[in-house]
Amino acid sequence: MTFSLGRFPQRRMRRSRRDDFSRRLVREARLAPEDLILPLFVREGRQVAEPVPSMPGVSRLSIDALLKVVEQALTYGIPAIVLFPVIDAALKTAGAEEAFNDEGLVPRCVREVKKRFPEIGVITDVALDPYTIHGQDGLIDASGYVVNDETLVVLEKQALSHAAAGADIVSPSDMMDGRIGAIRRALDARKLIHVRILAYSAKYASAFYGPFRDAVGSGANLGKGDKKTYQMDPGNSDEALHEVALDLDEGADYVMVKPAMPYLDVVRRVKDRFGVPTFVYQVSGEYAMLKAAAQLDWIDGEACMMEALLGFKRAGADAILTYFALEAARLLKKG
């Protein structure tokens, strides 16, 4: 067969794909252990590691067991953890008073982690759903509607309790209007000016949260209820930009898009518009789907995990909250 050079491309994109070294040289998005934040479920007890059935590989940990995981995270180069409490049913109330108990589970856990590992970043979740008898993220009125301004008062107290215990970052995930400004003012008034705020700015009313609610025990309290009156509609992305702008104006240091996988377009829009530190949360449903498919040998679990995480970085995420953090960091450390 005779070839004419004029028939073939002068610029061949495949040239740089031929070898591993050249693929690595021109790679645009990169993933490293320092991009990862490890979510941890903490519960009362000692030497407890209670598996979460809908989240293979994830457990509810007593504080002593959690400290061992934190040590492992540091070994792999993970810079921060985020704490989610499993609260005893007897402590749940309509007013969520346990949320701002200075001797409650989260403040005690924060103190122990920072005492043992002062170098790890500790992020705490600021929301009321683990503490309420109805499973909503805020207080409710007689009709069951989540009231905004009354909830802000409790969120301020909760954030102050966590910050006083030593939390480096408080992370309001409740989606109440004005909560970033209220918390920032409260922190500054107490001279807690170095405590950062990670705002769940674009948190969608997603169907992907189910396993998480099982893990913290709020799913049973929520029952057939939903959170559509305060979490964002999945069809909206312009609205996400308004939410981010408001949170930044009110004093947020970092912003979050949650969930991650179904909202990569929102991540990219937020990053392009604002250019601020933008985090994503690979939520429990995303994690559970990949784990379940891998256990059935339908996918290569490790490869799909790493591809998903890299996709978040490519979309513009600076940091990723993921239950895969330990597993992914271990692989990244191996090179």
Secondary structure as UniProt FT lines:
FT   HELIX           5..7
FT   HELIX           13..17
FT   HELIX           20..25
FT   HELIX           33..35
FT   STRAND          36..42
FT   STRAND          49..51
FT   TURN            53..54
FT   TURN            56..57
FT   STRAND          59..61
FT   HELIX           63..75
FT   TURN            76..77
FT   STRAND          80..85
FT   HELIX           89..91
FT   TURN            94..95
FT   HELIX           97..100
FT   TURN            102..103
FT   HELIX           105..116
FT   TURN            118..119
FT   STRAND          121..126
FT   TURN            129..131
FT   TURN            142..143
FT   HELIX           148..165
FT   STRAND          169..172
FT   TURN            177..178
FT   HELIX           179..189
FT   TURN            190..191
FT   TURN            193..194
FT   STRAND          196..204
FT   HELIX           207..209
FT   HELIX           210..216
FT   HELIX           219..222
FT   TURN            223..224
FT   TURN            228..230
FT   TURN            234..235
FT   HELIX           238..250
FT   STRAND          254..258
FT   HELIX           261..263
FT   HELIX           264..274
FT   STRAND          278..282
FT   HELIX           284..295
FT   TURN            296..297
FT   HELIX           301..315
FT   STRAND          319..322
FT   TURN            323..324
FT   HELIX           325..334
//
